[in-house]
């Protein structure tokens, strides 16, 4: 464990810190004090009770003392760019291994999988596994496990991009978020962020957002059965997150 650079100032710059130390000593003394009776110590009852009261006050002193100095030091440390603790958003998939595994299973099932790298004539790029293109070269081969890991990494990165377009990403139920992720993974984060669907999400209309999914079933201006099936599954998953 490494102490913060300002530990001396924090401990000596606030009365609450000093009293906390006194309180700890008083607590230990108070525990020992209870083993003796007034007669053992040669004290009158009132003297014994007065000392016990002082020990109790020493324990509670830190709790009732103004802690502005300590609060200031802690706030300065937490707000410093070099501090060990930084406020950062954590996506639903990043925070839960179960959610990430569910997203990999759902998205992977619709994206298909090619273990051997192939040339995507539309994207003009070598592609492998579930549509991965980053760093892929001709002749590359990946196992099923490697493909799953690659998709998981891609989804985590994609979630960070998508969350920038969401007003309250962590407040979306897990299944609903996975469905939105699966849809946006397919259509692209740019199209997703400009969509009516995400506007409804940000307005708090999650049910309405789920019902937007079937509208995204066209390619080249015509309805594609495979996309209709996928959007139906995504809508069902999206609404299942809102059932409870």
N, C-alpha and C positions, 0 to 999 in steps of 0.2 A: 504494500500500500504506500502510495506517495502522497505526502502532505502538500496542500496548496502553498504557494510562495508566501502568502499573507497570513500564515497560521499564527504567528506571534502577535500581529496586530489584532487579529480576530479575537484571540484569547485575552489580551490585555486591554483592548480598546473598548470593551463593552462590560458594564457592571454586571450584566446578566451572566456573562461567562465566568467572572470572578466568583459571583455568588453560586454558580453551578458547582464550581470546585469546592467552595465552602460547604455547599449542601451535601455533596458526596461524602465529605469528611464527617459532616454532622450525622448523616444517615448511618455511617459505620459506627460512630460513637453512640448514637441512639440505640442501635441494635445491641451493642455491648452493655449499655446502661440498664437495659431491661433485665439483665441477669442478676442485678443487685437490688436489695431492698434498702430503704432509708437507714435502717439499723446497721446494715453491713458497712455503710459508708459514714456512719456517725453523723447523719444529717437529720434535721427536723423534716416532718412531712412537707411543710410549705417550701422548704429549701429544695427538697427533692423534686417537687412539682415545678418549681420555677426553672430549674436547670433543664428538665424534660421539655418545658415549653420553649426555651431558647433553642434547644436542639431541633425541635419541630419547625420553628421559624427559619432556622438556617437551611433546612431542606426545601421549604416552599419559597424562599426568597427569590430565587431565580425565575420562578413562574410568574411573579407579579411585577417584576421590574421591567421598565421600558427597554426594549431591545433595539432601538434605532441604530446604534453603532454596529451591532452584529448584523442586522438586516442589511445595512449599507454595504458592509464588506462582502456578504454573500451575494448581493445583487451585482456588485462590481465584478466579482469573480465569474458569475454565470453569464454576464453580458460581454465579457472579454472574448475577443475572437480567438485567443490562444487558450481559453479555458478547456478543461477536460469534459465539461458538459455543455452540449449545444442543443438548442431547440430545433428539432427537425421532424418533419412529417414522416410517418411510417405507413405505407400502404397496407391494405387488408391482406393481400397475398404475402407481403414481406413479413407481416406480423404473425402469420399462422401457417404452419407447415401443412395442415389439413386443407386449408383453403387453396394453397398453392398446388397441392396434389390434385385437388378437384378440378382446378382450372386447367392443369396440364392434361388431365384425362378428357375433359370436355372439349377443349380446343383441339387437342391432338386427334380426337375422333372425327372431327369435321374437316380438318386440314389435310388428312391423309399423310402418308409417310413413305419416303424413299431413302433407304439406307445408303444407296450408291449415289454419288453426286451426278446430277444431270444438268443439261443446258436448257435454261428457261428461255425460249425463243422470244417470249413477250417482254420479259424483263431484261433480256440480254445479259444474263448473269448465271454463273454456276450456282446451283441450288441443291440442298440436301435436307433430309429428315422432314420436318413439318414446314418447309418453306424457308429454311434458314439460308441466308446468302453471305453473312459476314465471314470473311476469311476462307470461303469455300473454294477449292481448286479442283480441276479435272482429276479424276481418279480417286478422290477422297471416299472413304467408306466409314460409316459410324454404326455402332451397335444400337439396339433398341434403347438400352439404358443411356447411352450417350445422347441419343436423340431426345429422350425425355429430359435429361439435364439441360440440353441446349434450349429446349422449348421453355423450361422453367426460367432460365436466365433471361431469355427474350421477353417473357411475360412480366418479369419483375422490372426490367428496364422500361417496357411499354407502359406498365402501370404508373411509373413515376412521370412519364410524359402525359398520360391521360389525366392524372390527378391535378395537373396544373390547370385543367379546364373545368374542374369540379369545385363547386363552392364548399362542400362539406364531404369529401370523399370517405372519411372514416365513419360517417353516420349512415352509409348505405349498407343494407343487409348483405351478408356474404354472397348468397346465391344470386341476388340481384346484381351485385358488383361483378361476379364472374360472367354472368350473361352479357352485361354491357362490355366487359373486357373482350369476350369472344367475338361480339359483333364489331367492335372497333378495331380489333386485331385484323379482321377480315376486310374492313372498308378503309382502314387507315386512320391514324390519329387526327390528321388535318380535317378530313371529312366529318369525323365524329365530333370534333370540337365546334364545328360550324353548324351542327345539326339541330333540328327542332327537338330531337330526342334528349340531347344533353341540356338544352334550355329548360325542358320540363323537369329534368333531374334537379337542376339548380334552383328551380322554382318550388321544389318540394313535391312535385306531382310524379311520384315514382310509378304509380299504376299507369298513368298516361304515357310515361316514357316506355314502359314495357310494351304497351300496345302500338308503339311506333315501329317496333322491330320488323313486323311483317311487311312494311312498306319498302324495306330495303331488299327486295327480292329480284331486282332487275340487273341485267348487264347488257350493255349495248342497246339500251332502250327496250329490251324485251324481257318478259318474265322467264326466269330459269327455275325449273322444278327443284333442282338441288338446293338453290338458295332459298326457295320457299320452304323446303323441309327444314333447312338449318334455322331459318328465322322463327319457324314454329317452335322448334326445340328451345331456342334461346328465349322466346317469350314465356314458354312454360317454366323454364328455370328462373327467369326474372321474376315472375309472379309468385313462384314458390317461396322466394325470400320474403315476401310481404304477407304470407298466409298467417303468420302468428301475430 
